[in-house]
Amino acid sequence: MPGPSLVFGFMLATFYGSTFHFILGGDARRLALFLLAGWLGFALGQIVGEILQINAINIGPLHFFTATIGALIGLFTVTVLTNRTNEEL
């Protein structure tokens, strides 16, 4: 069974991805892309925080600050890479 910090991190990453989709809109594929970007960015941010021992705003073993920054970087990157042009609208 997954620990509480893993479940909390998954919930936060899902919240970030779904919020981006709510703000920017799109179809179900775009929602899935935002969710994946949020999850992967959050996980990479957690790993970076663990490796570099960045202890700003930790919640138990969860490196909240670096994981959130990682999720946001992932979401902004996906937004820029999948940005629709005016011809497609």
C-alpha positions in Angstrom: 0.0 0.0 0.0 1.4 3.4 -0.9 2.4 5.8 1.9 0.6 9.0 2.7 3.3 11.2 1.2 3.1 9.4 -2.1 -0.6 9.7 -2.2 -0.4 13.4 -1.2 2.2 14.1 -3.9 0.0 12.3 -6.5 -3.0 14.4 -5.5 -1.0 17.6 -5.7 0.4 16.7 -9.2 -3.1 15.8 -10.4 -4.4 19.1 -9.0 -1.8 21.0 -10.8 -2.4 19.3 -14.2 -6.2 19.6 -13.9 -6.0 23.2 -12.9 -3.9 23.9 -16.0 -6.5 22.2 -18.1 -9.3 24.1 -16.5 -7.6 27.4 -17.2 -6.3 26.7 -20.7 -9.0 24.4 -21.9 -8.8 21.6 -24.5 -10.0 18.1 -25.1 -9.5 14.9 -23.2 -6.1 14.3 -24.9 -4.9 17.7 -23.7 -6.1 16.8 -20.1 -4.2 13.6 -20.2 -1.1 15.4 -21.4 -1.3 17.9 -18.6 -1.8 15.2 -16.1 1.2 13.3 -17.3 3.3 16.5 -17.4 2.2 17.3 -13.8 3.1 13.8 -12.6 6.4 13.6 -14.3 7.5 17.1 -13.4 6.5 16.6 -9.8 8.4 13.3 -9.6 11.5 14.8 -11.2 11.3 17.8 -8.8 11.1 15.4 -5.9 14.1 13.5 -7.1 16.1 16.7 -7.7 15.2 17.9 -4.2 16.3 14.6 -2.7 19.6 14.5 -4.6 20.5 18.1 -4.0 19.1 17.9 -0.4 17.0 21.1 -0.9 15.0 21.3 2.4 12.8 24.3 1.7 9.2 23.6 2.6 9.4 19.9 3.2 6.2 18.0 4.3 7.6 14.9 5.8 9.7 13.2 3.2 8.0 15.1 0.4 10.1 18.0 -1.0 7.1 20.2 -1.7 8.9 23.2 -3.0 11.1 21.5 -5.6 8.4 19.1 -6.6 6.0 21.9 -7.2 8.6 23.8 -9.2 9.2 20.7 -11.2 5.5 20.2 -12.0 5.1 23.8 -13.0 8.1 23.7 -15.3 6.7 20.5 -16.9 3.3 22.0 -17.4 4.6 25.3 -18.8 6.9 23.3 -21.1 4.0 21.2 -22.4 1.9 24.3 -22.8 4.6 26.0 -24.9 5.3 22.9 -27.0 1.6 22.2 -27.7 0.5 25.8 -28.2 -2.1 26.1 -30.9 -1.5 28.5 -33.7 -4.1 30.9 -35.1 -4.6 28.7 -38.2 -5.8 25.8 -36.0 -8.3 27.9 -34.2 
